[in-house]
Amino acid sequence: MKTQGLVIGMLMSVLFISCKTPAPVIGVLSGDIAPEISAFNSTGSAHKLSDSKGKLILVEFWDSYNTVARKNHFEMQRMYGRYKDVEFKEGNGFEIFSLSIDADKAAWSKAVKEDGITWPIIVNDSKAWNATAVLDYKIASLPKYFLINDQGIIINHNIIISDLEKILESLKD
């Protein structure tokens, strides 16, 4: 009888342990903790992704030579203006963390001006395809977009900008 009770107890422990939800890991899929990004703006000030914690954040990877990314900036600017102060289920306000991977900083600065980008976090990593963030996020083509919640968890990846407004509307409080 004692052996049977011990076996049942061990089985219950195994079942309980195996039913636990795994802890989030740092990665690039929905449900993963977003890897940290740190880069500099045009005046040399450092910005970290984690500084925007508490907000719903769209992370953008782009460069000045990518025509798709450049065309998307118009819609992103419009959505930023519309949603920056909105309360979401997954964050208080909407932020864009725009990371250019231009090796040529002058080309990046020119593109930002030409595209009329006014959201506050516009940074560049001139290491381009060797930038830590590019490697951490496994970026193989541009543009790429990730939506991150107020806790730093990726809630959507491989976003198409034409779908972003629907996604934001579905997340409104």
N, C-alpha and C positions, 0 to 999 in steps of 0.2 A: 504494500500500500504506500509506504514512504517513497519507494522508487517511482511509482506511478505519479504521485504528487509532484515529485521533483521533475520528472519529465514534462508534465503539464506546465509547471512553472517555467521551465526553460523554453518550451514552445511559446508560451505567452510573451516572454521577454523578447524572443526573436521576432514574433509578429508585431509587437509594439515598436521595436526598433526599426523594422523594415517599413512600417507605415508612416514614419515621421517624414515630413516634407524636408527635402534637402535644403540646406542653407544656400542662399544665392552665392554665385561665384562671379568673379570679375571676368567679363567676356563681352561678346558683341551680339548676342541673341536676346530676344525679348525675355524678360525675367532675370537677366544678368545685371550685375552691378556695372555701370558704365566705367570704363577705364578713365583715369584722370587725364586731363589735357592741360598743358601749360604752354602759353605762347605770348608773344609781344604784339602790342598794337603799333600804330604808326609813330607814336611819340616815345616808344620804348617802355611803356608800362606793361608789366606782366599781368596776365589774366589766367585764372584757373577755372576749369569747368565747375569744380566744387564750390566756388564763390557764389554761384547762382542757385545753390541748393535751396529748396523751398518753392521753386518755380517749375513750371512745365517748360522744358528746354528743347529746342530744335538744334541739334548739332549738324553743321554743314561742313563738308569737305569739298573744296573746289580749287580752281586756279584761274587766272585771268585769261588763259587761252581756251578755256572750255566754254563753247557757245551755249550749251544747254544750261549750265550753271548761271551764266550771265543773263540769259532770258528769264530764268526762274527768280532772279532778284527782284524784278518788278512785282510779281505776285507775293513773294515773301515780305517785301516792304509793306504792301497793302495789308497783309494778314498781321504783321507785327503791329501796325497802327491800330487795327481793329481789336486785337486780342491781348495786347500787352498788359492791360489792367483787369482782365476777366478772371473771375474765380473759377477754377477747374476742380474736378474731383481729385486730380492728381497734382495740384500745384496752385499757388496763388500768383497769377499772372503768367504771361508768356514771354520767353526770352529766346533770342537766337544767338548761338555761339558759332560764329562764322570763322572757320579756319581755312585760310588759303595756304596752299603749299607751293607758292611761287618762289623759285630761286631768285628771280629778279624782283626785288622789292619795289622798284619804280613802276614796273608793269602792274603789280598788285595795287599800288596806290592810285594809279591812273584808272584802273578798272573800278575801284570803290567809288571814285568821284563820278565816272561816267555812268555807273549803274544807279547812282543816287542813294546808296546805302546809308541809312541813318540809325539803324539799331546800334546799341552801344558796344557790343562785343564783336569787333572785327579784328582778327589777329592773323598773323602770318608765321609760318615756320619755313625758313628758307632752306632747310635741309631737304625740302621737297619730298620725294618718295622714300627718303631715308629718315623722315621725321618720326619721332617716337610714337606720336598719336596715329600716324598712318600705319605703322607696324602693329600697334596695339589693337587698332580697330580693323585690321586686315583689309585695308582699302586697296583694291586692285584696279578700280576705274573711278572716274569722276563724272558727275557729282554724286555724293553719297550723303544720306540724311538719316539721323537717328533721333527719336523722340524719347526724352528722359523725364521721368516724373520727379516730384519734389523730394524723394528719398534717394535719388541717384540711380534708379533702376530703369533700364531700357524697357520701354513699353511698346515700341514699334521701331522697326528698322527696315531698310530698303524702301523708304517712303518715296512715292512719286508726288511731286509738289502739287500737281493738279488734284490729288486726293487729300492734301493736308487740311484744307478747310473742313471737309466732312469729318475728318478725324478729330479736329479741334472742337467742332460742334458737338460731337458725340461725348466729349469729355467735359463739357460745361456742367457746372454744379446745378 
